[in-house]
Amino acid sequence: MDKMWISFGSMGCMLLAMIFMFFVKNKLKNKMLKFIFGLIAYILLFIGFITMIYIVFNPTKA
């Protein structure tokens, strides 16, 4: 059950990263805000990636 919640959190991080990148590419004009939102997006994407790797390669205890 814990792995399920971790995977939901990972998918949430990836969804937030996608939304932030959409705003960076299409909506924001200020270069400083673009940098900050882009940095946050990449950090969230990295966190989502690492937690997905943990979920996939960690064996379940039955």
KETOR-300562 format. One record per residue: x, z, y of N, C-alpha, C, O in turn; residue in three letters. Coordinates in steps of 0.1 Angstrom, whole numbers, padded with zeros to 4 digits, always signed. Example, Ala and Ser with C-alpha at 12.3 -4.5 7.8 and 13.67 -1.06 7.14 Angstrom:
BEGIN
+0132+0078-0057+0123+0078-0045+0132+0078-0033+0142+0085-0033ALA+0128+0071-0022+0137+0071-0011+0129+0079+0000+0134+0080+0011SER
END
This chain:
BEGIN
+0008+0000-0012+0000+0000+0000+0009+0000+0013+0005-0006+0023MET+0020+0007+0012+0029+0007+0024+0035-0007+0027+0037-0010+0038ASP+0038-0014+0016+0043-0028+0018+0033-0037+0025+0037-0046+0033LYS+0020-0035+0022+0010-0042+0029+0010-0040+0044+0010-0050+0052MET+0011-0027+0048+0011-0024+0062+0024-0029+0069+0023-0034+0081TRP+0035-0029+0062+0047-0034+0068+0046-0049+0070+0051-0054+0080ILE+0040-0056+0060+0039-0071+0061+0029-0074+0073+0031-0084+0079SER+0019-0066+0074+0010-0069+0086+0017-0067+0099+0015-0074+0108PHE+0025-0056+0100+0033-0054+0112+0043-0066+0114+0045-0070+0126GLY+0049-0071+0104+0058-0082+0105+0051-0095+0110+0056-0102+0119SER+0039-0097+0105+0031-0109+0109+0026-0107+0124+0026-0116+0131MET+0023-0094+0127+0020-0092+0141+0032-0094+0151+0030-0100+0162GLY+0044-0090+0147+0055-0093+0155+0057-0108+0157+0061-0113+0168CYS+0055-0116+0146+0057-0130+0147+0046-0136+0156+0049-0146+0163MET+0034-0131+0155+0023-0136+0163+0026-0133+0178+0024-0142+0187LEU+0031-0121+0181+0034-0118+0195+0046-0127+0200+0046-0131+0211LEU+0055-0129+0191+0067-0138+0195+0062-0152+0198+0066-0158+0208ALA+0052-0157+0191+0047-0170+0193+0039-0171+0206+0040-0180+0214MET+0031-0160+0209+0024-0160+0222+0033-0159+0234+0032-0166+0244ILE+0044-0150+0233+0053-0149+0243+0061-0163+0246+0063-0167+0257PHE+0064-0170+0235+0071-0182+0237+0062-0193+0243+0067-0202+0250MET+0049-0192+0240+0040-0201+0246+0040-0199+0261+0040-0209+0269PHE+0039-0187+0265+0039-0184+0280+0053-0188+0286+0053-0193+0297PHE+0063-0186+0279+0077-0190+0285+0077-0205+0287+0082-0209+0297VAL+0073-0212+0277+0074-0227+0278+0064-0233+0287+0067-0243+0293LYS+0052-0228+0288+0041-0235+0295+0036-0228+0308+0032-0236+0317ASN+0036-0215+0309+0029-0209+0320+0038-0203+0330+0034-0203+0342LYS+0049-0197+0326+0057-0190+0336+0067-0200+0344+0072-0209+0339LEU+0068-0197+0357+0077-0204+0366+0089-0196+0370+0100-0202+0373LYS+0088-0183+0370+0099-0175+0375+0110-0174+0364+0107-0170+0352ASN+0122-0177+0367+0133-0177+0357+0136-0164+0352+0139-0163+0340LYS+0135-0153+0360+0138-0140+0355+0127-0136+0345+0130-0130+0334MET+0114-0138+0348+0104-0135+0338+0105-0143+0325+0102-0139+0314LEU+0109-0156+0327+0111-0165+0315+0122-0159+0306+0120-0159+0294LYS+0133-0154+0312+0143-0148+0304+0139-0136+0297+0142-0134+0285PHE+0132-0127+0304+0127-0114+0298+0118-0116+0287+0119-0111+0276ILE+0108-0125+0289+0098-0128+0279+0104-0135+0267+0100-0133+0256PHE+0113-0144+0270+0120-0151+0259+0129-0142+0251+0129-0143+0239GLY+0135-0132+0257+0143-0122+0250+0135-0114+0241+0138-0111+0230LEU+0123-0109+0247+0114-0101+0239+0109-0109+0227+0107-0104+0216ILE+0106-0122+0230+0101-0130+0219+0111-0132+0207+0107-0131+0196ALA+0123-0134+0211+0133-0135+0201+0136-0122+0193+0139-0122+0181TYR+0136-0111+0200+0137-0098+0194+0126-0096+0184+0128-0091+0173ILE+0113-0099+0188+0102-0097+0179+0103-0106+0167+0100-0102+0156LEU+0107-0119+0169+0109-0128+0158+0119-0123+0148+0118-0124+0136LEU+0130-0118+0154+0141-0112+0145+0136-0100+0137+0138-0099+0125PHE+0128-0091+0143+0123-0080+0137+0113-0084+0126+0113-0079+0114ILE+0104-0094+0129+0095-0099+0119+0102-0105+0107+0098-0104+0096GLY+0113-0113+0110+0121-0119+0099+0127-0109+0090+0126-0110+0078PHE+0133-0099+0096+0140-0088+0088+0130-0081+0079+0133-0078+0068ILE+0119-0077+0085+0109-0070+0077+0103-0078+0066+0100-0073+0055THR+0101-0091+0069+0096-0100+0058+0107-0101+0047+0103-0102+0035MET+0119-0102+0050+0130-0103+0040+0129-0090+0032+0131-0090+0019ILE+0127-0078+0038+0126-0066+0031+0114-0066+0021+0116-0062+0010TYR+0103-0071+0026+0091-0071+0017+0093-0081+0005+0089-0077-0006ILE+0099-0092+0008+0101-0102-0003+0111-0098-0013+0108-0099-0025VAL+0122-0092-0009+0132-0089-0019+0133-0075-0024+0141-0071-0032PHE+0124-0066-0019+0123-0052-0024+0114-0051-0035+0102-0054-0034ASN+0119-0047-0047+0110-0046-0059+0099-0035-0057+0101-0025-0051PRO+0087-0038-0063+0076-0028-0062+0078-0018-0073+0083-0022-0084THR+0074-0006-0071+0074+0004-0081+0060+0006-0086+0051+0010-0078LYS+0057+0003-0098+0044+0003-0104+0041+0017-0110+0030+0019-0115ALA
END
